[in-house]
Structure formats: structure tokens, C-alpha cells
């Protein structure tokens, strides 16, 4: 009997962990390399395929609630070409800027962009070739709400 209850508890924890994950897809991605500034820019159109809004929407006295954030977790091939964030356990490319909608409504699409710093003396063609070697992370605050491979 104890094993049965233990099994049920593990099953409930497992199912609730995955039921809260958001269902998103990348409708479009455009890659731009700005040679003069050594910047790799991603422009995304992301679709919410779930039944609930992604990202919190709340009223507050400020003007620039950023809501959802995008980050690219690079593969090793891409990471060696890019400047990296220091003092972190995560593989993070050096962030140069980004933005987009604060929420994505169910069944709707939203546009986002994010830019990263390319290392000095790197072949730009290699950056273009490997730009889709990684995973798109969609974050709401510190919570990763979706992970989508860039290559289909």
C-alpha cells in the first residue's frame, strides 16, 4: 500500500511539472549579422499554441515593464564564436539588447528580438552558419516557461 501511495505522489508531481509548461513554436526567425558592430541579431515571431496567456500582465505605476524575455542558449559551435557573460554557471552569450511583447495571448503571435556580441577576429560566415545552433529560452522573470530548439 505504501508503494502505491508513493507511486501516486511521484506521478502527480511528474504530471503537474509538465502541465504548467507553455506550448510555443517559432513561426519565423531572421538572422542578421551587423559586421561593423560585431553583433548577431535574432528576430523572432513566436506563437502561443497553448490555452492560456504566456507572461504576467499586471498594472503598475511604471512605464517599462519588460515582461517576457528571450535568451539563446548556444551550442558549443556557436559559443566559441561569441563573447560570453563572465561569472555565471550558464552558457550565456554577451547580451547587447532585445525586446518584444510583454505577453503572448493564446493562439496569437508576438515579435521579439535579441542581440549578442560576436568575438573579435571571428569569421562572420561561421557565425551566420552556426547562428541556429542552440535553443531559444522564453523566460517570464526568472522562470523558464519554454525551451525551443532553433533548428527544426
C-alpha positions, 0 to 999 in steps of 0.5 A, spaced: 500 500 500 505 504 501 508 503 494 502 505 491 501 511 495 508 513 493 507 511 486 501 516 486 505 522 489 511 521 484 506 521 478 502 527 480 508 531 481 511 528 474 504 530 471 503 537 474 511 539 472 509 538 465 502 541 465 504 548 467 509 548 461 507 553 455 506 550 448 510 555 443 513 554 436 517 559 432 513 561 426 519 565 423 526 567 425 531 572 421 538 572 422 542 578 421 549 579 422 551 587 423 559 586 421 561 593 423 558 592 430 560 585 431 553 583 433 548 577 431 541 579 431 535 574 432 528 576 430 523 572 432 515 571 431 513 566 436 506 563 437 502 561 443 499 554 441 497 553 448 490 555 452 492 560 456 496 567 456 504 566 456 507 572 461 504 576 467 500 582 465 499 586 471 498 594 472 503 598 475 505 605 476 511 604 471 512 605 464 517 599 462 515 593 464 519 588 460 515 582 461 517 576 457 524 575 455 528 571 450 535 568 451 539 563 446 542 558 449 548 556 444 551 550 442 558 549 443 559 551 435 556 557 436 559 559 443 566 559 441 564 564 436 561 569 441 563 573 447 560 570 453 557 573 460 563 572 465 561 569 472 555 565 471 554 557 471 550 558 464 552 558 457 550 565 456 552 569 450 554 577 451 547 580 451 547 587 447 539 588 447 532 585 445 525 586 446 518 584 444 511 583 447 510 583 454 505 577 453 503 572 448 495 571 448 493 564 446 493 562 439 496 569 437 503 571 435 508 576 438 515 579 435 521 579 439 528 580 438 535 579 441 542 581 440 549 578 442 556 580 441 560 576 436 568 575 438 573 579 435 577 576 429 571 571 428 569 569 421 562 572 420 560 566 415 561 561 421 557 565 425 551 566 420 552 558 419 552 556 426 547 562 428 541 556 429 545 552 433 542 552 440 535 553 443 531 559 444 529 560 452 522 564 453 523 566 460 517 570 464 522 573 470 526 568 472 522 562 470 523 558 464 516 557 461 519 554 454 525 551 451 525 551 443 530 548 439 532 553 433 533 548 428 527 544 426 
